[in-house]
Amino acid sequence: MVVVGLTGGIAMGKSVVLTGIRSSIEDARIFDADQCVSELLTHEEICEKVSTEFGDSSLTNDGQIDRHYLRERAFDSVDQRAKLEGILHPEVHKEYLMALDSAERDDVPFLIADIPLLYESSHNYNQDLTLVVASDHKAQMKRLLMRPGISEEMARKMIEAQLPIKKKIELADHLIWNSGSIKQLEKQIYYFALWLKKKK
């Protein structure tokens, strides 16, 4: 089995690339860290840990996590973000290891692990190769500001919280550049998928 670590900068197009790879390689297994986090934030024990660290204001009236409030707090300081990552990252890694084990048992040829903070995390994801999706800063900001509830200041904080994209590119085995047209992006995805399938 070939394990691909898919990462890149926020709002640079990882989800689009993941969708493209999924449709091009039908027998690939997918692990989506963002989706995993979204599910974890609904778990009662995670809600309790978050409210302990961030106070009752981090929960809505029905006891669910107020994600907007949590995002504001998490990007308010390095310490606050470290607290949240300390709660979530070990759980995401635990879920990933179970997905990895399941893929190996099922003899799946490819596991595509979409891990936005792959390089920033202290956990080892045992990937065989890393694919970084990147774009220029202008395109990144434009896409990020299109997301609901993201101000220019918040967008800047979110970008600065990650390892600089230049460094991620240096560390990558493969790069997909997403500052052009959708056709250019699709062509890059196609050729990467074609290359990857030859490693089956």
FENDA-V251642 format. One record per residue. N is the residue number from 1. PHI is phi as a letter, one per 30 degrees, with the letter a starting at -180 (* if undefined). OMEGA is omega in degrees with one decimal (none if undefined). D_LAST is the distance of its C-alpha to the last C-alpha in whole Angstrom. Layout:
N,PHI,OMEGA,D_LAST  N,PHI,OMEGA,D_LAST
This chain:
1,*,176.5,8  2,c,178.9,8  3,c,179.6,11  4,c,173.0,13  5,d,-179.7,16  6,c,-178.7,18  7,b,-177.7,22  8,l,178.7,24  9,d,178.1,28  10,d,178.2,30  11,i,177.8,30  12,c,172.4,28  13,j,-179.9,25  14,e,-177.2,23  15,d,178.4,23  16,d,178.6,23  17,d,179.0,20  18,d,177.9,18  19,d,179.5,20  20,d,178.6,18  21,d,-180.0,15  22,e,-178.9,15  23,d,-179.1,16  24,d,-178.9,14  25,b,-172.1,11  26,d,-178.2,13  27,c,176.3,10  28,d,173.3,10  29,c,-176.2,13  30,c,167.8,16  31,b,-176.4,19  32,c,-176.4,22  33,d,179.2,24  34,d,178.0,27  35,d,177.8,27  36,d,178.5,27  37,d,-179.5,30  38,e,178.4,31  39,d,180.0,31  40,d,-177.8,32  41,d,175.6,35  42,c,-177.6,37  43,d,-175.7,37  44,e,-178.2,40  45,d,177.2,40  46,d,176.8,38  47,e,180.0,41  48,d,179.3,43  49,d,179.8,42  50,d,-178.6,42  51,d,177.0,45  52,d,-177.4,46  53,d,-171.0,45  54,c,175.7,46  55,i,-178.3,49  56,d,179.9,50  57,d,179.7,49  58,d,179.3,46  59,c,175.0,46  60,d,-178.4,47  61,d,-179.8,50  62,c,173.7,48  63,i,177.2,46  64,d,-179.5,43  65,d,174.8,42  66,d,-170.8,43  67,d,177.8,40  68,d,178.6,42  69,d,-178.2,44  70,d,178.2,42  71,d,178.9,40  72,d,-179.6,43  73,d,-175.5,44  74,d,-178.5,40  75,c,178.5,41  76,d,179.2,44  77,a,178.7,44  78,d,-178.7,41  79,d,-179.8,43  80,d,179.8,43  81,d,179.1,39  82,d,178.0,38  83,d,-178.9,40  84,d,179.4,38  85,d,177.5,35  86,d,177.0,36  87,d,-170.0,36  88,d,-172.8,33  89,e,178.1,30  90,d,179.8,30  91,d,177.3,30  92,d,-179.4,27  93,d,178.5,25  94,d,178.4,26  95,d,179.5,25  96,d,-179.6,22  97,d,176.4,21  98,d,178.0,22  99,d,178.1,19  100,d,179.8,17  101,d,179.5,18  102,d,179.7,18  103,d,178.5,14  104,d,178.8,14  105,d,-178.7,16  106,d,179.7,15  107,h,177.8,11  108,d,-176.9,10  109,d,-177.0,6  110,b,169.6,8  111,b,178.1,11  112,c,-177.2,13  113,c,178.8,17  114,d,-176.5,20  115,b,-177.7,22  116,e,-178.0,25  117,c,-178.1,27  118,e,-177.9,24  119,d,-178.7,26  120,d,-176.1,29  121,d,176.5,28  122,d,-178.0,29  123,c,179.0,26  124,c,-179.6,23  125,c,171.5,20  126,h,-179.7,18  127,d,177.3,15  128,d,177.5,13  129,a,-177.2,14  130,b,176.1,16  131,c,178.6,17  132,c,174.2,21  133,c,-174.8,22  134,b,174.9,26  135,a,175.8,29  136,d,-173.9,33  137,d,-178.2,35  138,d,179.0,37  139,d,179.3,34  140,d,-179.5,33  141,d,-179.4,37  142,d,179.9,37  143,d,-177.7,35  144,d,-179.2,36  145,d,176.9,39  146,d,179.8,38  147,d,-178.2,37  148,d,173.2,40  149,i,-179.7,42  150,c,175.9,41  151,d,179.5,44  152,d,178.5,44  153,d,178.7,44  154,d,178.5,42  155,e,179.7,39  156,d,179.6,40  157,d,-178.4,40  158,d,178.9,37  159,d,-178.1,35  160,d,-179.4,37  161,d,-178.5,36  162,c,173.6,32  163,e,-179.9,31  164,e,-175.4,32  165,d,177.5,29  166,e,179.7,30  167,d,178.7,29  168,d,178.6,26  169,d,179.6,25  170,d,-177.2,26  171,d,-172.9,24  172,d,170.5,21  173,d,-178.8,18  174,b,-178.3,17  175,b,167.2,20  176,c,-176.6,21  177,c,-171.9,25  178,c,173.7,26  179,c,-178.6,30  180,c,-178.3,30  181,d,177.6,30  182,d,178.7,27  183,d,177.2,26  184,d,178.8,25  185,d,-179.4,23  186,d,179.6,21  187,d,178.5,21  188,d,178.2,19  189,d,-179.2,17  190,e,-177.3,16  191,d,176.0,15  192,d,179.8,13  193,d,178.4,11  194,d,178.4,11  195,d,-176.6,10  196,d,-177.8,7  197,d,178.5,5  198,d,179.1,5  199,d,-177.4,4  200,d,none,0
